[in-house]
Amino acid sequence: MEYEFSLRFKLPADAPPAEYLVERLGAAGCDDAVVGTGQPGRIALQFSRQAKTAYQAMLSALRDVKEALPGIDLIEAGPDMVGLTDIADLLGVSRQNMRKIWLSHTASFPAPMHDGSAALWRLAPVLSWLEGQGQRRIEQRLVEVAHAAMQMNLARAVARHAPRADRRLQALLS
């Protein structure tokens, strides 16, 4: 099955020019990705990769990128953290429609991960909630990709920022 997802990376300070990076990525098997190098010190890849599962597709892409560009640091796998506009775009509805759904179900709609002038949600719980409410038929590939991206981002955060997470805290959070 083919899965579409993105991987964003921080480049090492001594990274070679963008043309060289793109060439290396192609040679390492990332020819199924569109590469973005517009932001200094960053590189983003939008993959359309074949695999048995979304998670396998993301892992193989991550492995290929790390092999091609040693010293690169994963920032985020996506789609994961999204705003209402992102959710609406992924589902093919208007932002206003998505906002109406959110506001009419505030008690049960998944809580945002960040709630400020612009709220951000993890996509996987929102898609699960929408399916459970019968609000929309969601393409299973999108659900699988959202769960795989969330899993990858959470594992990255724990490995990087909380390698010795407090078991008491873990028990309270589960």
N, C-alpha and C positions, 0 to 999 in steps of 0.2 A: 504494500500500500504506500501511497505517496503522502508525505507530511510536509506542511509548510510551517516554518518557525524562524526565529531570528536569534542570533548570538552576537552580543556586543562585548568588545574587549578593550582593555587599556594596553597600549603598546609600551615596550621598554623605552627608556629615554634615548637610547642609541639606535632606535629602529631605523632601518634603511628606508629609502624613498618608497612611496605608495606603489609605483609601477612594479618594483621588485617584489613587494609583498603580494600583490595580486598574481604575479607570475608564479611565485612559490606556492600560493594557495591552489592554483590550477593544477600544478604538477603533483600536489599532494592529494588530489582527489576531490577538491572543493569546486569542481567545475559545475556543480549543481547549485551554486550560490551566486547571488548578485552581491558584489562587494561595494561598501560605501566607505570612503576615506575622507569625507569632507570636514570632519572635526579633528583638529590637531591632537595627536597623541592617542587617537581612538580609531578603531576599525569595526565596522558592523557588517554582518553577513546575513542575508535573507535566503534561507535554504528552501529547496523543494527536493526532499530526499526520500528515496525508496527504502523501506525497512519493514520488518514484521510488526513493530510497535513504534509509537512516537518516541518513547524513551530510548529505544535502540537507535533510532534515527539521530536523536540529539547527541547521544554518547558517541556514535561513530563520527559525527560532524565535529564535536569537540576534540576528539582524538586526532582527527585529520588536521584541524587548525593548529593544535598544540605541536604536532609533529612538524608542520610546515614553518611555524613561527615560534621557536622556543623562546621562553621568557614572557610570552603574552599572558595576560591576566583576564579571566572572564569577569565581566561586570554584571551581565544579566542575560538570561535566556527568556525568550518571549514567544507568544504573548503571555504575560503573567500579571503585572501591575497595570491596571487600566482605569481610565475615567469613563464616564457615561458615553462620551463621543466615541471612544474606542470600542466599547461594547456594542453600541448602535451600529457602527461600521461593520463589525464582525458578523452581526446578525442581519444586516441589510434592512435596518429600520431607521427612523429618524431619531435624533438625539432627544427631541421633545417627547416622542413615544417612550423612549427608555426612561426619561425623567418622570413621566407620568406613572409608569409601572413602579419605579422606586418610591415615589412619594405616596402612592396609594397602598403600599405594602411596607411601610417603614418598620412595623413591628417584626415582620418575618424576613424581610430582605436582608441578605448578609451585611454585616457591619463593615464599613470601609476600613482599610488598613491605615489610611490617613484621611482625616476629616478636617479640612480647612476651606480656604476659598475655592479650592478644587479638590474634591474627594477622589480617592483612589481605592480600588478594590482588587483583590486577587480574582482573576477571571474564572478559575475552576469552580469555586463555591457559587459564584453568580450563575454560571451555566447550569450547575446542578440544581440550584434553587428554581431557575426558570423552567427547567424540565419537570421538576417536581410539582410546580404550580400549574403545569399545562399551559404556560404562557406562550411557549414557542417550541417548535420541534428543532432541536439542535443537532447539527451534523456531528456524528460520533468522533470523526477525526479531529474536529476542533476541541471537543471535550478532552480527548486523549492528549492532544498537544498541550492544552492548558494545564492539565494535571502533571505532565512530564516537566514542563517549564517551571511550575511551582515547586515540584520536588527538587529539581536541579538548583534552583535559587535558594531554597531553604537549606539544602545540604551544604551549599557553598557558604552561606552565612554562618551556619553552625561550625563548620570546619575552620573558618577564618576568625570568627569573633567569639565563639563559645566552645572551645574544644573540650573543656571540662565542665559542661553544663551541670548545674545543681540538680540532683535527682529529686529533691523535694519540690523544686520549681517545676520540673518536668511532670511530676505527679499532679500538681495543681493545674497545670495547663492542659492536661489530657482529659 
